[in-house]
Amino acid sequence: MNPRHDRVLLKRLLDLADEIGDIRRSQRELALRTSEDRALSRRAREKLAHVGRLLKEFEGSGPLQLLLRRYRLGKEHVLLMLELLKRRLSSDDTAIKGRELLGVLFEGSFALLEGVRLLSPESRLLAAGVVVPELQGAEGDAELLDLRYRLSDRAFRILLRAMRPRRERRAESSTADSEHKPYRNHLEHLADLRRLARLFQKRAAKLFHFDYTDELDDDTLPESLTLLHRQIPRFQEHVKARLAATPNAAKFPLVKLQEELGLDLEHVVILVTLVFQELTQGTPYVDAADLLKLVSRTEEDLVRRRKLFGQKSLLVKHGLVELEEVVLDKELSGEVYVPNEVVDRILGPGRSGEGARIDEESKSEFKRFLSEIDDSEDFFKRL
């Protein structure tokens, strides 16, 4: 009988992965006669072939099937993914050395050497963000074997979703799908732009090997550089779709700024990053060079955009940002911040005086916003 549901397929694949793992463990730990070792090797090859047949027979349409077909994952990829899943389920230390991981699939020095391709940075598993190395490996097969790898949070969530009945997944998808929902107010739009800015931050940290002061340990952010390159334009389209569905979008502060001054996406990302730097870290300053990296995809981009904070640039010319501590008139040596009046324009003025009044519409919006909050952690995430 063909497996038609992710849950059925996943169980059968995990059972086979367990059996293959037991065989390899016996070969490593037991003193076996040559004939016994050969018999175990033959059984392991049979189990591996069974995995391949299962994948070909699969006719499902759930999240696991989409993952396998989208990235063209074969039996070897699947077994490595499941080995890391087993490690995540059974141990606090969720990472496995490349040598140990490949040892589940391959026996013999030559086979192991051939298997290193599965852990190279351009391999399907790593490019798809299914498997994540703890450190970025340089070129060289020996180093790849010594690196530690883990199952990405995104892949783990996909496998968890595969365990749910199909009707539950449909209900979840329809509830979670907000691509075409209009924004209720400019703060919800700002929250989406912050999410976009955090994708830019994560990409810059991966590309140029440095950390921002803003927290980047959000487990919903992709770990793979390839996925970050894909998700940034997708999320940009998501924001555009919601704006198009919002009747009063033209009144949103950042939308008005873009229209009035002709700002590009990179300018908006910089402004949002600086505003939330002040809100979350208590300091309004970010190095100009770090902001240049934020909106660059390559070193060539760094060269092309080097005048991002020059006197004639849009951000500086219109007073949207100011620079301090500039050395020898070199803008990239300075620290950048957003003046208070621009912060107020983006966020809305603070309501702190005796004369401050909250209108009824704002009260009802805030009450509705609070009713959707699960806990304090959810509140700050939405903020």
C-alpha positions as CSV (number, residue, x, y, z in Angstrom):
1,M,0.0,0.0,0.0
2,N,1.4,3.4,-1.0
3,P,2.0,5.8,1.8
4,R,-0.3,8.7,1.2
5,H,0.2,10.8,4.3
6,D,3.2,12.5,5.7
7,R,2.7,10.9,9.1
8,V,2.7,7.3,7.6
9,L,5.8,8.1,5.5
10,L,7.7,9.7,8.3
11,K,7.1,6.7,10.7
12,R,8.3,4.2,8.1
13,L,11.3,6.3,7.3
14,L,12.2,6.7,10.9
15,D,11.9,3.0,11.5
16,L,14.3,2.3,8.7
17,A,16.7,5.0,9.9
18,D,16.6,3.4,13.4
19,E,17.4,0.0,11.9
20,I,20.3,1.3,9.8
21,G,21.6,3.2,12.8
22,D,21.5,-0.1,14.9
23,I,23.4,-1.9,12.1
24,R,26.2,0.7,12.0
25,R,26.4,0.7,15.8
26,S,26.9,-3.0,15.8
27,Q,29.6,-2.8,13.2
28,R,31.5,-0.2,15.2
29,E,31.1,-1.6,18.7
30,L,31.0,-5.4,18.3
31,A,33.8,-7.8,17.6
32,L,32.3,-9.4,14.4
33,R,33.6,-12.0,12.2
34,T,34.1,-11.0,8.6
35,S,31.1,-13.0,7.4
36,E,28.9,-11.3,10.1
37,D,30.2,-7.8,9.2
38,R,29.4,-8.5,5.5
39,A,25.9,-9.7,6.3
40,L,25.2,-6.5,8.3
41,S,26.6,-4.4,5.4
42,R,24.2,-6.2,3.1
43,R,21.3,-5.6,5.4
44,A,22.2,-1.9,5.6
45,R,22.2,-1.6,1.8
46,E,18.8,-3.3,1.6
47,K,17.4,-0.9,4.1
48,L,18.9,2.1,2.2
49,A,17.3,0.8,-1.0
50,H,14.0,0.4,0.8
51,V,14.2,4.1,1.7
52,G,14.6,5.0,-1.9
53,R,11.5,2.9,-2.9
54,L,9.4,4.5,-0.2
55,L,10.3,8.0,-1.5
56,K,9.3,7.0,-5.1
57,E,6.0,5.5,-4.0
58,F,5.0,8.5,-1.9
59,E,1.9,10.3,-3.2
60,G,1.2,12.7,-0.4
61,S,0.8,16.5,-0.6
62,G,1.8,17.6,2.9
63,P,4.7,19.7,4.3
64,L,7.2,16.8,4.2
65,Q,6.4,15.9,0.6
66,L,6.7,19.6,-0.4
67,L,10.1,19.8,1.3
68,L,11.4,16.6,-0.4
69,R,10.2,17.6,-3.9
70,R,11.1,21.2,-3.7
71,Y,14.7,20.6,-2.9
72,R,14.9,17.2,-4.7
73,L,16.1,15.4,-1.6
74,G,17.0,11.7,-2.2
75,K,17.4,8.8,0.1
76,E,20.9,9.9,1.4
77,H,19.7,13.4,2.1
78,V,16.6,12.1,4.0
79,L,18.6,9.7,6.1
80,L,21.0,12.4,7.2
81,M,18.1,14.7,8.0
82,L,16.4,11.9,10.1
83,E,19.7,11.1,11.9
84,L,19.8,14.7,13.0
85,L,16.1,14.6,14.0
86,K,16.8,11.5,16.1
87,R,19.7,13.4,17.8
88,R,17.5,16.4,18.5
89,L,14.8,14.2,20.1
90,S,17.2,12.2,22.2
91,S,19.9,14.6,23.4
92,D,20.4,18.2,24.7
93,D,23.4,18.4,22.4
94,T,21.7,18.4,19.0
95,A,24.8,18.6,16.8
96,I,26.8,15.8,15.3
97,K,30.2,15.9,13.8
98,G,30.3,15.4,10.0
99,R,32.4,12.3,10.3
100,E,29.9,10.6,12.6
101,L,26.9,11.7,10.6
102,L,28.3,10.3,7.3
103,G,29.3,7.1,9.1
104,V,25.6,6.2,9.3
105,L,25.4,6.0,5.5
106,F,28.8,5.1,4.3
107,E,31.4,2.4,5.2
108,G,35.0,2.5,4.1
109,S,37.3,5.4,3.5
110,F,36.5,5.9,-0.2
111,A,32.7,5.9,0.4
112,L,33.2,8.3,3.2
113,L,35.2,10.6,1.0
114,E,32.5,10.5,-1.7
115,G,29.9,11.3,0.9
116,V,31.5,14.6,2.0
117,R,29.7,16.2,-0.9
118,L,26.5,15.9,1.1
119,L,27.9,18.4,3.7
120,S,29.5,20.9,1.4
121,P,28.0,24.5,1.6
122,E,26.4,24.2,-1.9
123,S,24.8,20.8,-1.1
124,R,21.0,20.5,-1.3
125,L,20.6,19.9,2.5
126,L,22.6,23.0,3.4
127,A,21.4,25.2,0.6
128,A,17.8,24.4,1.5
129,G,18.5,25.3,5.2
130,V,17.5,21.8,6.3
131,V,20.9,21.1,7.9
132,V,22.9,23.9,9.5
133,P,26.7,23.8,10.4
134,E,27.6,25.3,13.7
135,L,30.4,27.3,12.0
136,Q,30.9,28.4,8.4
137,G,33.3,25.9,6.9
138,A,36.0,27.0,4.5
139,E,36.8,24.9,1.5
140,G,38.4,21.6,2.2
141,D,36.9,18.2,2.8
142,A,38.8,17.5,6.1
143,E,37.3,20.6,7.7
144,L,33.8,19.6,6.7
145,L,34.2,16.3,8.5
146,D,35.2,18.0,11.7
147,L,32.4,20.6,11.7
148,R,29.3,19.9,13.7
149,Y,25.9,19.9,12.1
150,R,22.3,20.1,13.4
151,L,18.8,20.0,12.1
152,S,17.5,23.5,11.5
153,D,14.6,24.9,13.5
154,R,12.6,25.4,10.3
155,A,13.1,21.7,9.2
156,F,12.1,20.6,12.7
157,R,8.9,22.6,12.5
158,I,8.1,21.0,9.1
159,L,8.6,17.5,10.5
160,L,6.3,18.3,13.4
161,R,3.6,19.6,11.1
162,A,3.9,16.4,9.1
163,M,2.7,14.5,12.2
164,R,-0.6,16.4,12.3
165,P,-3.8,15.3,10.5
166,R,-4.4,17.0,7.2
167,R,-7.5,18.9,8.4
168,E,-5.6,20.4,11.3
169,R,-2.9,21.6,8.9
170,R,-5.5,23.2,6.6
171,A,-7.1,25.0,9.6
172,E,-3.7,26.2,10.7
173,S,-2.8,27.4,7.3
174,S,-6.1,29.3,6.8
175,T,-5.7,30.9,10.2
176,A,-2.0,31.8,9.8
177,D,-2.3,33.1,6.3
178,S,-2.4,36.8,6.5
179,E,-0.8,37.6,3.2
180,H,-3.8,39.6,1.9
181,K,-5.1,40.9,5.1
182,P,-5.2,44.6,5.3
183,Y,-3.1,46.4,8.0
184,R,-5.2,47.6,10.9
185,N,-2.8,50.5,11.6
186,H,0.6,51.9,10.8
187,L,2.1,50.1,13.8
188,E,1.2,46.7,12.3
189,H,2.9,47.8,9.1
190,L,5.9,48.9,11.1
191,A,6.1,45.5,12.8
192,D,6.3,43.8,9.4
193,L,9.0,46.2,8.3
194,R,10.9,45.3,11.4
195,R,10.7,41.7,10.5
196,L,12.0,42.5,7.1
197,A,14.9,44.5,8.7
198,R,15.8,41.6,10.9
199,L,16.1,39.4,7.8
200,F,18.5,41.9,6.4
201,Q,20.4,41.9,9.7
202,K,20.7,38.1,9.7
203,R,21.9,38.1,6.1
204,A,24.5,40.8,6.8
205,A,25.7,38.9,9.9
206,K,26.1,35.7,7.7
207,L,27.8,37.5,4.8
208,F,30.2,39.7,6.6
209,H,30.8,37.6,9.8
210,F,29.7,40.1,12.5
211,D,26.9,40.6,14.9
212,Y,24.4,43.4,15.4
213,T,23.5,44.6,18.9
214,D,19.9,43.8,18.1
215,E,19.0,40.2,19.1
216,L,19.2,37.8,16.2
217,D,18.5,34.5,18.1
218,D,14.9,34.5,16.8
219,D,14.3,30.8,15.9
220,T,11.9,31.9,13.1
221,L,14.7,33.5,11.1
222,P,16.3,31.2,8.5
223,E,19.8,29.9,9.2
224,S,20.7,29.4,5.6
225,L,22.1,32.2,3.5
226,T,20.4,30.8,0.5
227,L,17.0,30.9,2.3
228,L,17.7,34.5,3.5
229,H,18.3,35.6,-0.1
230,R,15.0,34.0,-1.1
231,Q,12.9,35.1,1.9
232,I,13.8,38.8,1.7
233,P,12.1,39.5,-1.6
234,R,9.2,37.2,-0.7
235,F,8.6,39.0,2.5
236,Q,8.9,42.3,0.7
237,E,6.1,41.1,-1.7
238,H,4.1,40.1,1.4
239,V,4.3,43.6,2.7
240,K,3.3,45.1,-0.6
241,A,0.3,42.7,-0.9
242,R,-1.0,43.8,2.6
243,L,-0.5,47.4,1.8
244,A,-2.4,47.0,-1.5
245,A,-5.3,45.5,0.5
246,T,-5.2,48.4,3.1
247,P,-7.6,51.3,2.1
248,N,-5.8,54.0,4.1
249,A,-2.2,52.7,3.5
250,A,-1.2,56.0,1.9
251,K,-1.6,57.7,5.3
252,F,1.0,55.4,7.0
253,P,4.1,57.4,8.1
254,L,6.7,55.3,6.3
255,V,4.5,55.0,3.2
256,K,4.2,58.8,3.1
257,L,7.9,59.3,3.6
258,Q,8.7,56.9,0.7
259,E,6.3,58.7,-1.6
260,E,7.3,62.2,-0.6
261,L,11.1,61.7,-0.7
262,G,11.4,58.8,-3.2
263,L,13.0,56.5,-0.7
264,D,14.1,53.0,-1.7
265,L,13.7,49.8,0.3
266,E,17.3,50.1,1.6
267,H,16.5,53.5,3.1
268,V,13.4,52.2,4.9
269,V,15.3,49.2,6.3
270,I,18.0,51.5,7.7
271,L,15.4,53.8,9.3
272,V,13.5,50.9,10.9
273,T,16.7,49.3,12.1
274,L,17.9,52.6,13.8
275,V,14.5,53.3,15.4
276,F,14.3,49.8,16.9
277,Q,17.9,50.0,17.9
278,E,16.9,52.9,20.1
279,L,13.7,51.2,21.4
280,T,15.3,47.9,22.2
281,Q,18.9,48.7,23.2
282,G,18.5,52.2,24.7
283,T,21.1,53.7,22.4
284,P,20.2,55.3,19.0
285,Y,23.6,54.8,17.4
286,V,24.8,52.3,14.8
287,D,28.1,52.5,12.9
288,A,27.7,53.7,9.4
289,A,29.8,50.9,8.1
290,D,27.5,48.3,9.7
291,L,24.5,49.9,8.1
292,L,26.2,49.8,4.7
293,K,26.7,46.1,5.2
294,L,23.1,45.8,6.2
295,V,21.9,46.7,2.8
296,S,24.7,45.1,0.7
297,R,24.7,41.6,-0.7
298,T,28.3,41.4,-1.9
299,E,31.6,43.3,-1.5
300,E,30.8,44.9,-4.8
301,D,27.6,46.3,-3.2
302,L,29.7,47.8,-0.5
303,V,31.7,49.8,-3.1
304,R,28.7,50.8,-5.1
305,R,26.8,52.1,-2.0
306,R,29.7,53.7,-0.2
307,K,28.1,57.2,-0.5
308,L,24.9,56.0,1.3
309,F,25.6,58.6,4.0
310,G,27.2,61.3,1.9
311,Q,26.0,64.9,2.1
312,K,24.0,64.5,-1.1
313,S,22.4,61.2,-0.2
314,L,18.6,61.0,0.4
315,L,18.8,60.1,4.1
316,V,21.3,62.9,5.0
317,K,20.0,65.6,2.6
318,H,16.4,65.3,4.0
319,G,17.5,65.1,7.6
320,L,16.2,61.6,8.2
321,V,19.5,60.6,9.8
322,E,22.5,62.4,11.3
323,L,26.1,61.4,11.8
324,E,28.4,61.9,14.7
325,E,32.1,61.1,15.5
326,V,33.0,61.4,11.8
327,V,36.8,61.1,11.3
328,L,38.5,63.1,8.6
329,D,35.2,63.8,6.8
330,K,34.8,60.1,6.1
331,E,31.1,59.3,6.5
332,L,31.6,55.6,7.0
333,S,33.7,56.3,10.1
334,G,30.8,57.9,11.9
335,E,27.9,56.8,14.0
336,V,24.4,57.2,12.6
337,Y,21.1,58.0,14.5
338,V,17.6,59.2,13.6
339,P,16.6,62.6,15.0
340,N,13.7,62.7,17.5
341,E,11.3,64.5,15.1
342,V,11.8,61.7,12.5
343,V,11.4,59.0,15.2
344,D,8.1,60.7,16.2
345,R,7.0,60.9,12.6
346,I,7.7,57.1,12.1
347,L,6.2,55.9,15.4
348,G,3.8,58.7,16.2
349,P,4.4,61.2,19.0
350,G,4.7,59.9,22.6
351,R,1.6,60.4,24.7
352,S,3.0,61.4,28.1
353,G,1.8,64.9,29.0
354,E,-1.2,65.9,31.1
355,G,-2.9,67.2,28.0
356,A,-2.4,63.9,26.1
357,R,-5.7,62.3,25.2
358,I,-6.4,58.9,23.7
359,D,-9.4,58.9,21.3
360,E,-11.9,56.1,21.4
361,E,-10.8,54.5,18.1
362,S,-7.2,54.2,19.5
363,K,-8.6,52.7,22.7
364,S,-10.6,50.1,20.9
365,E,-7.6,49.3,18.6
366,F,-5.3,48.8,21.6
367,K,-7.9,46.7,23.4
368,R,-8.2,44.5,20.3
369,F,-4.4,44.3,20.1
370,L,-4.1,43.2,23.7
371,S,-6.8,40.6,23.3
372,E,-4.6,38.8,20.7
373,I,-1.5,38.7,22.9
374,D,-0.6,35.4,24.5
375,D,2.0,36.5,27.0
376,S,4.7,39.2,27.6
377,E,7.1,37.4,25.2
378,D,4.5,37.5,22.5
379,F,3.9,41.2,23.2
380,F,7.5,42.2,22.7
381,K,7.8,40.0,19.6
382,R,4.8,41.9,18.1
383,L,6.3,45.2,19.2
